[in-house]
Amino acid sequence: MLRILASARQAGLGLGEIARQANLTRPTTHRILGTLVSEGVVEQSMRTRRYAVGEQVPLLALGRPAASPLLTVALPHLTAVVQEIGDTGFLTLRAGTDTVCLARRFGSYPIQVLALDVGDRRPLGVSSAGFVFLATLGVQEARGIVMENRRRFLAYRISEVEAFASIAEARKVGYALRDRGLVPGTRAVSVAISSRGEAFAALTVAAIARRLPQSRVPAVVARLRAHANQIEAALDMPRPSRSRR
């Protein structure tokens, strides 16, 4: 179906034509398209009702970062921030109710944290990046996503109660801290890259716990936020408020 839509380029296709080319019934085609739209890989024009490949697809073509404006802009900043801080850095994208790791860079400290590989997905609500994404949403919307994902939390040693507490703290302070990282003995801190107050990507630094004590967190957050602000400016996106109550 994505190949069919790609062939139509920006003009897109109507439901009936997509069903015909895919050799599927209209209800089945509509259901699949609904799922693809909810994941952000297909978009539907409100004016024409036609479907087209979404802007997120180039971001998921991880082997070709030049195809993505976000990666083109953000990778130099990700590299710079790990050089400044010395620990592992990640660029993460929100994809529906998940996060996707778009890029990883290593710092100079001898022990680096391999919490994620490029392309790894995690449910929103288990990582510092997930917390900061949810913190930019309204309370009820964030709660709904956590409750939808809670069955998946067990594998990450976190409960929905802990997730709610972390999201509330991130909403209060403007960044997210995971005291117990996805890798035992590590910590991670994330700041948002946002558009109109809602985070769509995040910059994260992960380190072994003794490298990221509470006393060091403000300095790390300041460097992450400085680079996130520059990424937003380069992408010509308005900066978010510090918190959304």
N, C-alpha and C positions, 0 to 999 in steps of 0.2 A: 504494500500500500504506500509506503514511503517512496519507493521507486516511482510509482505512478504519479504521486504528487510532485516529486522532483522534476519529472518530465514536463509538468505544466508551468514550472517556475513561479513567478510572482502572481501570475493571473489566476492560478488555482483551478480547482474543478468543483463542480456541484456533486451532491450526494449520489444522484442517479448515475452519472458518468463514472464516478469512482467505483460504484457497485458493479457496473457493467464491465469495466476493465479488470477488476479483481475477481470477476466471476463469483460474486457473493450476493446474497439477498440484501435488500435495502436495510432491514432491521439489524442484520449482522454487521453490515458496513457502518451503520450509524453507531452501534455499540463500540466497535473498535476505534472509530474516529473519536468518540467521546473520551475513551481512555487516553488516546494519544494527545488530545487537547488538554486533558487534566494534567498530563506530565510535561506539557510545554513543548513537545516536539512537533505538534501540528497546531496551526492557528486557523480560526474561522472568522471571515470578514463579517462584521455586524451589518454592513450595507448590502453585500451581494449574497451572503450566506455560503460563499464558496470556501473550500478548504485549501490550505497551502502549507508547505513545510515551514515549521516555526524557526525563530531566531536561535533557539537553544541548540539546534542540531549541529551547527559548526562548533559550538563549545564542547560537544561530546565527541568530536573528531579529534581525539586527544593526540593522535600521531601527527597532526598538522596544525600546530599552534598558530601559525601565521594566518589561518583562516578565521581566527576569532579576535575581534577587537579587544575583548576583555583580556585574553591571554597576551596579546601583543603589548598592551599597556601594562598589565600587572606583573608579568614575569621579571622585568628589570627591577621592579620594586621588591618583589619576593626575594630575589637574589641579594639586593642591597640590604634588606632587613636582616637576613641571616648572617651576612657579613658583619653587620653592626652588633648583633646580639650574640652570635656564636653557636646558636642551637638550631634545631631543625624547623623549617618553615613550610607551611602548607597554604595553598590557595584552594578554597572549597566553594562549590556552587550549590545552591538550593535547587533541587529537582523534585517538585511535588512535596511529598511527605518524607523525602530522603535528603541526604547530602551526598555529593559526589566530589571526590578529590580530583582536582584538575591538574595540580602541579605540586611537586615536592622539591625542596632544595635543602642541602646540608650546610651547616655552619662549620666553624673551625674547631669547636670543642671535640676532644677525642671520642667522647661517647655521644652518639646521635640516636634519636628516638625514631624507630621505624613503625610508627603507629598505623600508617596508611600507605598503600601503594596508589599510584595514579590510576584512576578509574574505580577505586573502591567506593562502595555505597554504604551509608549508615542511616538508620532511622533518625529523623529529627527527634531530639530529646535525650541523646546519649553522649554527645560530645560537646566541647566548648563551642564549636562552630554551630552546632544545632541549637544550643541554648541562645546564642546571640541572634540567630535567625528568628527564633520564636519570640524573643524579647521585643522585637520590632512590630509584632502583630498585636492585635487586640487581645485582651485576656481570654475571652471566650473562644476566639479562633485558635489561639495557642493551646488552650485546654483541649479542644476537640482533636487537634493533631496528636497531642500526647496520648489521649485515651485511645485513639485509633492505632497508635504504634506500641502501646504498652505491652502487648504480648511478645513483642520482639526485644524488649528491654532486658529480659533475663540473661541473655547471652553476653550482655555488657555490664553486668553487676550493678544495675541501677533500677530503682523503683520509680513509679510515677510521682510519688511524694517527693523524692529527691530531685526529680526533674523539675517539678513545679517550683521548688525552693530555689534551684539554680537559675531558672528563667526569671523569677521575681527579682533575684539579686542582680542579674544582668540588666534588667529593665531599670533598676535603681541606679547602678553605677556606670552604665554605658559600655560595658565589656563583659565577657563571660570567662569564668575561671573554672576549670575542671580539676579539683583537688586530687582526685585519683584518675589518672589518665587511662586511656584505653589499654595501654601497656602498664602492667603493675610497676609501681615505683616511679611513676612519671607524673608530671603535671602539664597542663596546657591552658593557654589563654588565647582568646580570639576577639577581634573587633570586626565590625560590619563594614561592608562596601554596599552602599544603599542607593536607592532611587526613590524619591518622594517619601522618605522615612521608612521604607520597608527594605530589609536586607535581601539581596539576591546572591551575594558572594561574601566570603570572609577571608581574612588573613589570620593565620594561627601560628603561634610558636609553641612547640612541645619540647620539654627538657626533662632530664632526670630530676627528681624532686628537690635534691639539694641545690640544683642550679636555678631553681625558680621559687625561692622562699617568698613569703608575703612581702618582705621588704624590697624585693627586686621587681615585683609585679608592676608598680606604677611606671617605672622607667621603661619596661618592656612594652606596656600598653601605649605609652607616649610615642614610641618609635613605630609601633604598628599603626596607630591612629594617624600619624603624620603621613605614612605611606598610603594608607587607605584614602585619606583626603586628597592626596595627589592623584590617585587612580580615578576617583570620582570626578575631579576637575578635568583630567585628561579625556574622560568619557563624556564630559559636559553634562554631568548629572548633579542635581541639587543635593546638598548635604543634609543628612537627617538631624532632627533634634536629638539631644543626648538620651532622652528616655520617652517612652510612650506609656502613659498611665492608664 
